[in-house]
Amino acid sequence: MVNNKMYELGTKKSTIRTIFEFGRKRAAEVGEENVYDFSLGNPNVPTPDFIKEAAVDILTNMEPSAIHGYTVAPGNPQVRKALADSINSRFGMHITEKNLFMTAGAAASITICFKALSQPEDEYITFAPFFPEYRAFVESVGGKLVVVPAQPEDWQIDFAAFERLVNNHTKAVIVNSPNNPSGAVYSEETIKKLAQILQAKEKEYHHPIFIIADEPYREIAFEGYTVPYIPKYYDNTLVCYSYSKSFSLPGERIGYIVVPDTVANFEKVYGAIAGAARVLTHVNAPSLWQLVVGRCANMPSDISTYVKNGQLLYQGLVDAGFECVKPQGAFYLFPKCLEEDDYAFCKRAQKYDLLLVPGTDFGCPGYFRAAYCIKTETIKKSLPLFKKLAAEYK
Amino acid sequence: MVNNKMYELGTKKSTIRTIFEFGRKRAAEVGEENVYDFSLGNPNVPTPDFIKEAAVDILTNMEPSAIHGYTVAPGNPQVRKALADSINSRFGMHITEKNLFMTAGAAASITICFKALSQPEDEYITFAPFFPEYRAFVESVGGKLVVVPAQPEDWQIDFAAFERLVNNHTKAVIVNSPNNPSGAVYSEETIKKLAQILQAKEKEYHHPIFIIADEPYREIAFEGYTVPYIPKYYDNTLVCYSYSKSFSLPGERIGYIVVPDTVANFEKVYGAIAGAARVLTHVNAPSLWQLVVGRCANMPSDISTYVKNGQLLYQGLVDAGFECVKPQGAFYLFPKCLEEDDYAFCKRAQKYDLLLVPGTDFGCPGYFRAAYCIKTETIKKSLPLFKKLAAEYK
């Protein structure tokens, strides 16, 4: 009577949801301030004042129909020009408005790319640990998700494993850096090596293999870590961006896709993106927010809270005896569990009201994700509890 | 290399697009004020002040994270409650927040429904004239669109033709009233008859047949015409609503789906809708606009301009010798062309800079659509030109 796959996708309770409900129950019992919820990737840095000011100014001073009317399908041309100029000045690119397609955020951007590119038997490669929605999105357009096992010592890429998995069916490689959930930033060396391998594979298979760069965390990279702009290293790159994290606007659904001129058969790819956006009903990204991000294209993201929280949690975990790669970007740590079974470990952490997400959910068993986009005070108070938890394993 | 169907959908120039480009060219030559563009359904009544005031008040006085943070996937529960209360009081329904799923407008709502319901070999029935995107949306989920021929004398439903087309594969019937492009409102008698036939067919085929009520124009119904709330007449109705037209917010992408408790297997249908929204990346409709429409749920739509424009254009066309059904709702008239070939007729109208859309695009050859959501002054100035055009056929 309904599509069963959709029913399953809409009703299967996710681990994060289960943890969330446990957290709500415990908050009712012991008080909100005694629950340490590291489970959600909801930015806690307030939306910057310049965003509020831009939105209020636009609402107050512009003609309503110019704010709220339909834009052309790919988005307001002036906004796309402003964003293209900003990308050019920050990353040394040479794009124009015709290379941008405004979308309702990064998830919309990547599903549009999957829908635009997918032909029967296509495979999409991603690297563990990875954002679990990739699987639902890829399978929904009939594609197959292929996962390269993790390289836990530094969360860069296991290239030997990667090379074994690329084949003639590979349509695209999904790159997510700064990474959710590992908190790692792929180095320039990693991106160069990835580009080199893919260029060779493109020659071998006589067709383009795209990189889909999923970059909602691009602006959240810490001192000493630079996020390479992948189109500069690899021609067939589609960049999927979102303002959800950089400007703390996750609810407003605003972002874009960059399709550089260097992409093989640019017209064909951009056209297919327009068609995919149309049938996924993602033409015309929310119009007020298009205007706001157009105005604020060159404004900085305030990442100081994430820097402070990341260092505090990292040091606390290491002091408690956890193995963990240093925070590099985004707002996640991905430490090793103190027992093999990550579900059992996260269950045990709940005794201390520490809410952690098992790594298996991100394709990486034996680890856990701790999202530190929460109050600094909460992290401080949680550290003795992590110590107690670790003591159970000594 | 890309999905060719998506490429075609993204690049095939639509008739409206071609007309739009002609209009831009002519505006450059003869001046904006001498081009009579009846081609676009972009509301020209300004967004009401109460919308601006609500948005500015929310931005100024609420915590940014409460405005812009993620909502739960189906939308802010308080907003859904406010909208449910408003629907109950206006239409005598008994729904709660659990019956609503917030979306990015009516197009998103209906594609989510198609994706949620569709199983192999499903057919969707609609009535000519119809909104042409239905075909792209239905085919994109593997469904087949079946079109019931028009009943031009009153634009109600040709039930004999309809009954011949319903079969065991019919998953749903798409009802769009007030109608784009005919401007007709389906009467209570029409809806009752439709419900009666479908109830009999459900019994015959032993499975539910849904009505998908696509209602972006619900609030734009003129004196003497009432838009029946279809769930009151037929249990298996999903209502797809948008604030694009009623509050002149087409760019902001905000609307909802109503899934009443009376729908067969409610949990299954609502669950599938949640799954479809997830893979179409339509969870969490734009959060500021959720709050705004929640506050303004009971505010009136100002339709006075459409009433005035509709009457003026209707009278002018009739005086010029056109056959046309009286305006009932939305902001479209759908008169008979003065020659059989509607493309040739609309082409000839362009000589007078009258931009009209051929009815063939809406599955109804021999007619044309005139959207009167434009300046009243423009309509006044256009009437002598319609007379000249008509004179060519005398």
Interface residues (C-beta under 8 A of the other chain):
Chain A: M1 V2 N3 N4 K5 M6 Y7 E8 L9 G10 T11 N42 P43 N44 P46 T47 I51 K52 A55 V56 L59 T60 E63 P64 S65 I67 H68 G69 Y70 T71 A104 G105 A107 A108 T111 K115 A116 L117 S118 Q119 E133 A136 F137 S140 H207 P208 S248 L249 P250 G251 E252 R253 A264 N265 E267 K268 V269 Y270 G271 A272 I273 A274 G275 A276 A277 R278 V279 L280 T281 H282 N284 A285 P286 S287 L288 W289 Q290
Chain B: M1 V2 N3 N4 K5 M6 Y7 E8 L9 G10 T11 N42 P43 N44 P46 T47 I51 K52 A55 V56 L59 T60 E63 P64 S65 I67 H68 G69 Y70 T71 A104 G105 A107 A108 T111 K115 A116 L117 S118 Q119 E133 A136 F137 S140 H207 P208 S248 L249 P250 G251 E252 R253 A264 N265 E267 K268 V269 Y270 G271 A272 I273 A274 G275 A276 A277 R278 V279 L280 T281 H282 N284 A285 P286 S287 L288 W289 Q290
